[in-house]
Amino acid sequence: MSYLAKLHKFWIYIVLYIVKKTEIVEVIIMKEHLDLIAKSYDEGIDLGKKGIDSYENLPPHITNHPYYPLFEQTRMNETPSDSARKEIVEYLAPKAGMKFIDLGCCLNLMFAGYKNWASTYYGVDISSKTIELLRGYVEKNQLTIGDLCCCSMHETPFDASFFDIGECIGSLEYFEKDFVCRAVAEFSRIMKSNGRFVLDIPNIGSPEFEITKLIEEYLGRKDRFNLSVEEFETILDTHFIIDIKETVGSTIQYFLIKK
């Protein structure tokens, strides 16, 4: 082998090493961020058990912000962009025999009315204390559900084409492009063809989002969403048909059909 050929081979090894090293670093950074989000929600559950609302007694740099009254108004009224929004249930149209996946479920089973749906409920959340609380709630109220899983939404344990309907509300804003791509691909994998799915992304630049972002960062779960609407819709287009798109306060909601 000539000197030039050896040198070429050497540089190929160097490039491959750098690429592999970069991938490992990215995985570590992603895991650390997931752990921070889980820790923040775990702490919220602990405070809730003590009767303490994480969103009360916020520091002055938040309560004195010019957009803070928008947050207070949202808290006082029924939030139009949350998981209990009537447009979501009307679009998903849950029926007996359907499997429903709630990704980043938080306490939706308890407070968003999902326990009353005719479909079978499955919840995924990265907070172990959230899942623990939900399991206790299911047992206490003798509810019949599918499953509750403590895992990340971009790597779920479900079979392909398992769910008829699903949603991911108030979760993608915590993540950058790579994670979002993986998560959307996972949503697509576990949904049946023509299945209906609702998700949202932050309405970046809106006053509602700016104050929400400030509060979430204070609570230890920094918003990292770094995609334009056009970039995000390009990701969606690989897997879903955008049926309806609505701007609702701090979010943009997408009502989707699995391709």
N, C-alpha and C positions, 0 to 999 in steps of 0.2 A: 504493500500500500504506500502510495506516495505521501510526501509530507503534506501537500495541500489536501489530500483526501483525509488524512488523519486529523488535520486541523478542522476541516469541515465537520467531521464526525464529532470532534470534541465540542464544537460550538452547538451542535444539535443537542448533545447531552446537557450542556449548560442551559439552553433555552427550555428544554423539557423539565429540568430541575426547577427553574424559576417559575414556570407555569404551575408545576405541582405544588411548589411552596406557596404560591399565591392562592391557589385553591384551598389549601389547608388553612391559611390565615383567614380567608373569607369565611370558611366554615366555623372557625373559632369565634370570629367577630359576630357572626349570626347567632351562634349559640349563646354568647354572652348577652346579646340584646334580648333574645327570647327569655333568658333567665331573669333579666331585669324586669321585663313586663310581667312575668309570672310572679315574681317577688312583690311587685307593686299591687297586683290584684289579690294576692294572698294577704297582704297587709290590710287591704280594704275589707276583706271578709272578716279578719280578726277585729277590726274596729267596729264593723257592723254588728258583730255579736255582742259588743259592749254598748250598743246604741249610739255609736258615734258615726256621723256622716262625713265621709272623706271630703265632700265638696263644701262643707261648712267651715267657718273660721279660716278662710283663705287669707294669705298675707296681703299687706297693703298694695304691693306692686301689681296685684291682680285686682283687688276690689276697687282700687282707684283708677283702673284702666278705663278709658272712655267707652270700650265695648262691653264692659262687665254687665251693665243693665240688660244687654241682650241675653246673656247667660242666665241672669236671674229670671227674666221673663220666660225663658225656655223651661226653667225649673218649676216655675209656678203653674205653667200650663201643661197640657198633655203634649209631649214632644212629638212634632210631626215627622221627625226623621228617624225615630228609634224603631226597634224591632216590632213594636206593637202597632205600628201604623196600619190602618185599615186597608190601604191600597195594597199592602204586601199579602195579607190573607186573601183578599179578593183576587189577586193575580195568581197566587199559588193554588187557590181553590182546593184545599186539603180534603181528601175523601178517605173513607175506610178502605184499607188495603194498600194505601200509599205509604211509602217510607219517606220521612222528612228529616233532612240533615241540617242542623243548626251549628255552623262553624264559628268559633269564637262566641260560644253560647252565653257566657256570663250566667246571670240568673233568670234568663228569659222564660224558662219552664215555670218559674214561680210567679213572675210578674208581667209577662207579655201575653198571657192567655193561651199558651201553646198546649197546656194540659187539657184544654177543652177541645182541641182539634180532633177530628175523626182519624187523621193520619197517625202513624206510629212515629214517636219522637226519638231522635238520636241527637245527642249533644257532644260537641268537642270543645274543650277549653284547655289552655296551657297552665291554668292555675289549679294546682292539686286541691287547694282548700275550697275552690268553687265547686269542683266535681264532688268532693266529700260532702259539702253542704247539700248539693242537689240529690245525692244518693240518700241522705238522711230524710230529705223532704219527700222523695218518692216512696220510701219505706213507710214513713209516718202516715202519708195520705193514701197508701195502698194504690199507687198509680201503676198502670201498665204501660211500659215504654220499651223501646228497642235496646238502647245502650247509652252509657255515658263514658266518654273516653278522655283521659288526661293525656293530651299530645298536642303537637303543633299542627296547624291546619294544612301545612304544606306536605305533611307525611302522615296520612291517616291509615288505620288498619283495615279499612273496608275493601270489599271486592270491587272490581270494575263494574260499572253500570248497575250499581246497587240501589240508588235512590231515585225516586220519582220527582221530588221537589226539594228545594234547599235554599239556604240563604247564608250570607256572611255580611253582617251589619256591624259597623263601628270597629273594624279590626285592621283592615289593610293600611290605614293611615300610619301605622307604626313601622312600616317596612319600606325598604328601597326596592329598586327595580328587580334585582335578581330574585329576591324572596317572592315578590308579587308574581313574577312569571311562573315560578314553581307552584305557588299556591293556586293560581288560576288553572294551571295544567292539572293539578290534583283535583280541583273542583270538577273539571271536565271528566276526568278519569272515573270518578265515582258516581257521576250522574248518568241516568239512562238517556238514550237518544230522544230528543224532543221533550226532555224533562225541563221544567221551569225552575229558574234560579234567580234570586234577587241579591244584589250586592251593592256596596257603596264605596266611594272614594272621597277624600276631602275636597271641598270646594275651595281650593287654594285662592287666597286673596280676598275672600269674603270676610266681613267683620265677625260673623259668627264663628268661622273657622279660626281666625286669629286669636280670639279670646279662649276658645276651646283648646287650641294648641298650647297656649301659655299655661293653662290649668293642668293639662295632661303632663306637661314637662315638670311642673312643680310636684305632681304626684309620682314622679319617677318613671314615666313611660313616654319618652320623647317621640313625637311624630317625625318620621323620617321619609315620608312619601316624597319621591323626587321625579315623578312622571308627569308629563303634560297630559291633558285630556286626550289629545291625538295619539300619543304614545301608548296610553293605557288601552284605548279602543283598538289599536292595532294588535295588542296582546289578546284582547277579548275575541277579536275576529277569527283567530285561529281555531277557537273552540266553541264560540257561542254566536247566536244571532241576537243583535240588540233590538228588542221588541219595543221597549219604551225607555226613555231617558228623561229624568226629572231633576231639576235643581231644587233641593229642599234644605234651606238654612245652611248649615255648615257642610253639607254633603251633596254629592251628585249620586243619585240612585239609578241603577241599571236593572231593568226587568228583562231577563234573558231566556232564550230557548237554546238548549244544547243541540249542537249540530250532529 
